[in-house]
Each structure stands twice: as structure tokens, then as C-alpha cells.
Amino acid sequence: MRAVPHEIQFIETRCQGCLRVQIISANQMLNRETGCSFCTIEETENSPSYLYCIRNDDFQAIKVGVGRMKKKGEERLSVLSKNGWKIVSVWYYESYRNALRIEAIVIFILRIKLNLLWHLQKNQIPGGWTETFDLTVCPAEQLQELIQTIVNQSPASQKPSGKYSG
């Protein structure tokens, strides 16, 4: 496992609007184009969404992410599959917030608890490179198992409405 370099620092930040606390990297804070992720999703609370786990063997990478159904005419997975990404599993949610909550827990465990650094660079997968991991360090089956464990431990009101495994 690759450790997070010392120059990458995580900070706790509180939104001035909703007063919720987030833990993000200093880099995310400096390069952020949007505000609080909690406030950003308020208007999409009930939009059908999904949590996905995908892999790209050419990059030796695995990725976890969240997408909204038919966002801007094209779903996230459709775009990624055109670039060599293969579906490992997809969990479907009625609420974007619930999918995002599971993703945040997974990322927290991988980044903070296991000290894994992202595997790809921004030019290799724009809009999601920080949620990629080295497939040799974080095998697809183990990531899928971690996500499913978190899903199983979620309250009934936050569980997915369905699941697909590729």
C-alpha cells in the first residue's frame, strides 16, 4: 500500500451556510469550484442516483464514484465505459444524498484509515481522478466487499433500491 505523502494534509472545514463539517484535503479546498458538497446536493436530494465501482485494466486502476441518472443527457458510467472502464458493481439509490454518503465513507476508509493515495492523474480521468486507486493494492473484489459491508450496515432508509454486478 502506498502511504499518503506528508505534504498532503487533510483539514476539517465547516460550511458557513449549513454549519456541517467536512474533512477534505487542502488541495481540494484550494482548487474547489463549488461550495459545500452538502449544500450542493440539497436541490438534488430526491434525484435517482447510483454508487459505482469500476475498473480499468489498462491503467491498473479501480474507482468508486456517484452519478445521477441522465445528468446532462449522458450518464457518468456511459462516458467512462467509452474510455475503457468496466463495471464491477453498481448500487442504485432513490436519493443522491444516500449514494454520496456511502461514497464518502468508502473514501474516508481508503484515504484516512488505509493511507491510500489516488492512483491516476487529472489528465487521465478528468472529474474523478481523486477517487481512483491502484488495482494491485486495492483489488476489485476487496473494494466491492468493503462497499457492500458499508451498505449492509446502513440504516434501512439509506439502503439502495437495487444492485448490479458486472
C-alpha positions as CSV (number, residue, x, y, z in Angstrom):
1,M,0.0,0.0,0.0
2,R,1.2,3.5,-0.9
3,A,1.1,5.9,2.0
4,V,-0.3,9.4,1.7
5,P,2.7,11.7,1.3
6,H,3.3,14.1,4.2
7,E,2.7,17.1,2.0
8,I,-0.9,16.1,1.6
9,Q,-2.8,17.5,4.5
10,F,-6.4,17.0,5.4
11,I,-8.4,19.7,7.1
12,E,-11.7,20.0,8.8
13,T,-13.9,22.7,7.4
14,R,-17.4,24.0,8.5
15,C,-19.8,25.3,5.9
16,Q,-21.0,28.8,6.8
17,G,-24.4,28.1,5.3
18,C,-25.5,24.7,6.7
19,L,-22.8,24.5,9.5
20,R,-22.0,20.9,8.6
21,V,-18.4,19.7,8.9
22,Q,-16.4,18.1,6.1
23,I,-12.9,16.6,6.0
24,I,-11.2,17.4,2.8
25,S,-7.6,17.7,1.5
26,A,-6.0,21.1,1.5
27,N,-5.7,20.7,-2.3
28,Q,-9.4,20.1,-2.6
29,M,-10.0,23.3,-0.6
30,L,-7.7,25.4,-2.8
31,N,-9.0,24.0,-6.1
32,R,-12.7,23.8,-5.3
33,E,-15.0,25.3,-7.9
34,T,-18.2,24.6,-5.8
35,G,-19.2,25.3,-2.3
36,C,-20.2,22.8,0.4
37,S,-20.9,19.4,-1.0
38,F,-23.9,19.0,1.4
39,C,-25.4,22.3,0.3
40,T,-24.7,21.5,-3.4
41,I,-26.9,18.3,-3.2
42,E,-29.8,19.9,-1.3
43,E,-31.6,20.5,-4.6
44,T,-30.9,17.0,-5.9
45,E,-31.9,15.2,-2.7
46,N,-34.5,13.1,-4.4
47,S,-32.9,12.6,-7.8
48,P,-32.3,8.9,-8.7
49,S,-28.6,8.2,-8.4
50,Y,-26.1,5.4,-8.2
51,L,-22.9,4.5,-6.5
52,Y,-20.5,2.6,-8.7
53,C,-17.3,0.6,-8.5
54,I,-15.4,0.3,-11.8
55,R,-12.0,-0.8,-13.0
56,N,-9.6,-0.1,-15.9
57,D,-7.1,-2.8,-16.6
58,D,-5.0,-0.6,-18.9
59,F,-4.5,1.9,-16.1
60,Q,-4.4,-0.8,-13.4
61,A,-6.9,1.3,-11.6
62,I,-10.2,1.0,-9.7
63,K,-12.6,3.8,-9.0
64,V,-15.5,4.4,-6.7
65,G,-18.0,7.2,-7.6
66,V,-21.5,8.6,-7.6
67,G,-23.6,9.5,-10.6
68,R,-27.0,10.9,-11.2
69,M,-29.4,9.2,-13.7
70,K,-29.3,11.0,-17.0
71,K,-27.3,14.0,-15.8
72,K,-26.7,16.4,-18.7
73,G,-28.1,13.8,-21.2
74,E,-25.4,11.3,-20.6
75,E,-24.8,9.1,-17.5
76,R,-21.4,9.0,-15.9
77,L,-20.9,5.3,-16.4
78,S,-21.7,5.6,-20.1
79,V,-18.9,8.2,-20.5
80,L,-16.4,6.2,-18.5
81,S,-17.1,2.9,-20.3
82,K,-16.2,4.6,-23.6
83,N,-12.7,5.1,-22.1
84,G,-12.0,1.5,-21.1
85,W,-13.7,1.4,-17.7
86,K,-15.6,-1.8,-16.8
87,I,-18.4,-2.1,-14.2
88,V,-17.6,-4.1,-11.1
89,S,-20.8,-3.2,-9.3
90,V,-23.5,-0.5,-9.2
91,W,-25.8,0.2,-6.3
92,Y,-29.0,2.2,-7.2
93,Y,-30.5,4.8,-4.9
94,E,-33.6,6.9,-4.9
95,S,-31.6,9.7,-3.1
96,Y,-28.4,11.3,-4.3
97,R,-27.5,12.1,-0.7
98,N,-27.6,8.4,0.3
99,A,-25.3,7.4,-2.5
100,L,-22.9,10.2,-1.7
101,R,-22.9,9.3,2.0
102,I,-21.7,5.7,1.2
103,E,-19.0,7.0,-1.2
104,A,-17.8,9.5,1.4
105,I,-17.4,6.6,4.0
106,V,-15.5,4.4,1.5
107,I,-13.2,7.3,0.5
108,F,-12.6,8.1,4.2
109,I,-11.6,4.5,5.0
110,L,-9.3,4.2,2.0
111,R,-7.7,7.6,2.3
112,I,-7.5,8.2,6.0
113,K,-7.6,4.7,7.6
114,L,-5.6,2.9,5.0
115,N,-3.5,5.8,3.8
116,L,-4.0,5.1,0.1
117,L,-3.3,7.9,-2.4
118,W,-5.1,8.4,-5.6
119,H,-3.7,6.3,-8.5
120,L,-4.4,8.4,-11.6
121,Q,-3.7,12.0,-12.5
122,K,-6.3,14.6,-13.5
123,N,-5.4,14.3,-17.3
124,Q,-6.1,10.6,-17.2
125,I,-9.7,10.8,-15.9
126,P,-11.0,14.4,-15.5
127,G,-13.7,14.7,-12.9
128,G,-12.9,11.8,-10.6
129,W,-9.2,11.1,-10.5
130,T,-9.1,11.5,-6.7
131,E,-11.4,8.5,-6.3
132,T,-9.1,6.1,-8.2
133,F,-6.9,3.5,-6.5
134,D,-4.1,1.2,-7.6
135,L,-5.8,-2.1,-8.6
136,T,-2.8,-4.1,-7.4
137,V,-3.1,-2.5,-3.9
138,C,-6.9,-2.3,-3.8
139,P,-8.3,-5.3,-5.7
140,A,-11.8,-5.0,-7.2
141,E,-13.2,-7.9,-5.0
142,Q,-12.0,-6.2,-1.8
143,L,-13.3,-2.8,-2.7
144,Q,-16.6,-4.3,-3.7
145,E,-16.7,-6.2,-0.4
146,L,-15.9,-3.0,1.6
147,I,-18.7,-1.1,-0.2
148,Q,-21.2,-3.9,0.4
149,T,-20.3,-4.1,4.1
150,I,-20.9,-0.4,4.5
151,V,-24.2,-0.7,2.5
152,N,-25.3,-3.6,4.7
153,Q,-24.6,-1.6,7.9
154,S,-26.6,1.5,6.7
155,P,-30.0,2.3,8.2
156,A,-32.9,0.8,6.2
157,S,-33.9,4.3,5.0
158,Q,-30.5,4.7,3.4
159,K,-30.2,1.3,1.6
160,P,-30.0,1.1,-2.2
161,S,-33.1,0.2,-4.2
162,G,-31.2,-2.3,-6.3
163,K,-27.7,-3.6,-7.3
164,Y,-26.0,-4.7,-10.5
165,S,-22.7,-6.6,-10.7
166,G,-20.8,-6.7,-13.9
